[in-house]
């Protein structure tokens, strides 16, 4: 009986924090390992964002994007020289659900020209395969999200491809 009570109290504390958390730190602490991984180190934080040093040369940002009607939206960027990603989760009643497809439209063929313009890439032939890494960054003082292109064959950032503004439900490109 005592074990059941202790387990119930522990679970209510874990799920309670996630459902009413107000800061990025509280949410990050309550997030399942499948969301935040296990080897990230916090290097900087504000009430709405945590900058992370991940394994190897990877870095990331954990951002509290929105809180409304019992739902919290958080995002996580991860990047290194060669690969990057961004994912979003909805937190309702302690349950974390991946909502990336709902919150941010995937990059597609129509975005290639914008990425090449921001890089800028050098094409020696029309059949040439060009690899340009991109990465996402959250704005520190707002919910804006930016997509950057790296210089061709380099880890150095070349330029911003898009700025996205959160409209309360999803990110939209701004001019």
C-alpha positions as CSV (number, residue, x, y, z in Angstrom):
1,X,0.0,0.0,0.0
2,X,2.8,2.4,0.9
3,X,4.6,1.7,-2.4
4,X,1.4,2.5,-4.4
5,X,1.0,5.8,-2.6
6,X,4.7,6.8,-3.1
7,X,4.4,5.9,-6.8
8,X,1.2,7.9,-7.2
9,X,2.8,10.9,-5.5
10,X,5.9,10.6,-7.6
11,X,3.9,10.4,-10.8
12,X,1.7,13.3,-9.9
13,X,4.8,15.4,-9.2
14,X,6.3,14.5,-12.6
15,X,3.2,15.1,-14.6
16,X,2.1,18.1,-12.5
17,X,5.3,19.9,-13.3
18,X,5.0,19.3,-17.0
19,X,1.4,20.4,-17.2
20,X,1.9,23.7,-15.3
21,X,5.6,24.5,-15.9
22,X,6.2,28.2,-16.6
23,X,9.9,28.2,-17.5
24,X,12.1,26.4,-20.1
25,X,14.1,25.0,-17.2
26,X,11.1,23.4,-15.5
27,X,10.0,21.9,-18.9
28,X,13.4,20.7,-19.7
29,X,13.7,19.0,-16.3
30,X,10.3,17.3,-16.8
31,X,10.9,16.2,-20.4
32,X,11.3,12.5,-21.2
33,X,14.8,11.4,-22.3
34,X,13.3,10.6,-25.7
35,X,12.8,14.4,-26.1
36,X,16.0,15.9,-24.7
37,X,18.5,13.0,-24.8
38,X,20.8,12.3,-21.9
39,X,24.1,14.0,-22.7
40,X,23.3,17.6,-23.1
41,X,24.8,20.3,-20.8
42,X,23.1,23.6,-20.2
43,X,25.4,26.5,-21.1
44,X,23.1,29.5,-21.0
45,X,19.4,30.1,-20.1
46,X,16.6,32.6,-19.9
47,X,13.1,31.9,-18.6
48,X,12.0,30.9,-22.1
49,X,15.1,29.3,-23.7
50,X,18.0,27.0,-22.8
51,X,21.2,26.8,-24.9
52,X,22.7,23.3,-24.9
53,X,26.1,21.7,-25.6
54,X,25.3,18.2,-26.8
55,X,27.6,15.3,-27.6
56,X,30.6,16.0,-29.9
57,X,30.4,19.3,-31.7
58,X,26.6,19.5,-31.5
59,X,24.7,22.3,-29.9
60,X,21.0,23.0,-29.5
61,X,18.3,25.2,-28.0
62,X,15.3,24.2,-26.0
63,X,12.6,26.9,-26.4
64,X,9.3,27.4,-24.6
65,X,7.3,28.6,-27.7
66,X,3.7,29.0,-26.4
67,X,1.4,28.4,-23.4
68,X,-2.4,28.4,-23.8
69,X,-5.5,26.5,-22.9
70,X,-3.7,23.8,-21.0
71,X,-1.2,23.2,-23.9
72,X,2.5,24.1,-23.9
73,X,4.5,24.0,-27.2
74,X,8.2,23.6,-26.9
75,X,10.9,23.3,-29.6
76,X,14.3,21.8,-29.7
77,X,17.0,22.6,-32.3
78,X,20.1,20.5,-32.8
79,X,23.0,21.2,-35.1
80,X,26.6,20.5,-36.0
81,X,28.5,21.1,-39.2
82,X,26.9,18.4,-41.2
83,X,23.4,17.9,-39.9
84,X,20.7,19.7,-38.0
85,X,17.1,19.4,-37.1
86,X,14.2,21.0,-35.3
87,X,11.3,19.3,-33.5
88,X,8.3,20.5,-31.6
89,X,6.2,18.9,-28.8
90,X,2.9,19.6,-27.3
91,X,2.7,19.1,-23.5
92,X,-0.8,18.5,-22.2
93,X,-1.4,16.9,-18.8
94,X,2.1,15.7,-18.6
95,X,1.9,13.9,-22.0
96,X,4.6,14.9,-24.6
97,X,3.4,14.5,-28.2
98,X,5.5,15.3,-31.3
99,X,3.7,18.0,-33.2
100,X,6.6,19.0,-35.6
101,X,4.5,18.5,-38.7
102,X,1.7,20.6,-37.4
103,X,3.9,23.5,-36.2
104,X,6.5,23.8,-39.0
105,X,6.2,22.9,-42.7
106,X,9.1,20.7,-43.9
107,X,11.6,22.1,-46.3
108,X,11.0,21.0,-49.9
109,X,12.1,21.6,-53.5
110,X,10.7,25.1,-53.5
111,X,13.1,26.1,-50.7
112,X,16.3,25.0,-52.5
113,X,16.7,28.3,-54.4
114,X,16.4,30.3,-51.2
115,X,19.0,28.1,-49.5
116,X,21.4,28.4,-52.5
117,X,21.0,32.2,-52.5
118,X,21.7,32.4,-48.8
119,X,24.8,30.2,-49.0
120,X,25.9,31.2,-51.9
121,X,26.8,28.0,-53.6
122,X,29.2,27.6,-56.5
123,X,28.0,25.4,-59.3
124,X,30.5,24.2,-61.9
125,X,28.0,22.1,-63.9
126,X,24.2,21.6,-64.0
127,X,24.7,17.9,-63.0
128,X,26.7,18.8,-59.9
129,X,25.4,17.7,-56.5
130,X,25.6,20.6,-54.1
131,X,25.6,19.9,-50.3
132,X,24.7,22.9,-48.2
133,X,24.0,22.4,-44.5
134,X,21.3,24.4,-42.9
135,X,20.5,24.9,-39.2
136,X,17.7,26.5,-37.1
137,X,18.1,29.0,-34.3
138,X,15.4,30.4,-32.0
139,X,15.4,34.1,-31.2
140,X,16.3,34.8,-27.6
141,X,13.7,37.6,-27.0
142,X,10.7,36.3,-29.0
143,X,9.2,33.1,-30.4
144,X,10.7,33.7,-33.8
145,X,12.7,30.9,-35.5
146,X,15.4,31.4,-38.2
147,X,16.8,29.0,-40.8
148,X,20.4,29.6,-41.8
149,X,22.5,28.2,-44.6
150,X,26.2,27.4,-44.0
151,X,28.8,28.2,-46.6
152,X,29.3,25.5,-49.1
153,X,31.7,22.9,-47.6
154,X,32.1,24.8,-44.4
155,X,30.8,25.0,-40.8
156,X,30.6,28.8,-41.0
157,X,27.1,30.4,-41.3
158,X,26.6,32.1,-44.7
159,X,23.3,33.8,-44.2
160,X,19.7,33.6,-43.2
161,X,17.3,31.8,-45.5
162,X,14.0,32.4,-43.7
163,X,12.6,34.0,-40.6
164,X,9.6,32.3,-39.1
165,X,7.0,33.9,-36.8
166,X,4.8,31.8,-34.6
167,X,1.1,32.7,-35.1
168,X,-0.2,30.9,-32.0
169,X,-0.6,27.6,-33.9
170,X,2.3,27.2,-36.3
171,X,5.3,29.0,-37.7
172,X,4.9,31.0,-40.9
173,X,7.6,32.4,-43.1
174,X,8.0,36.2,-42.9
175,X,9.4,38.5,-45.5
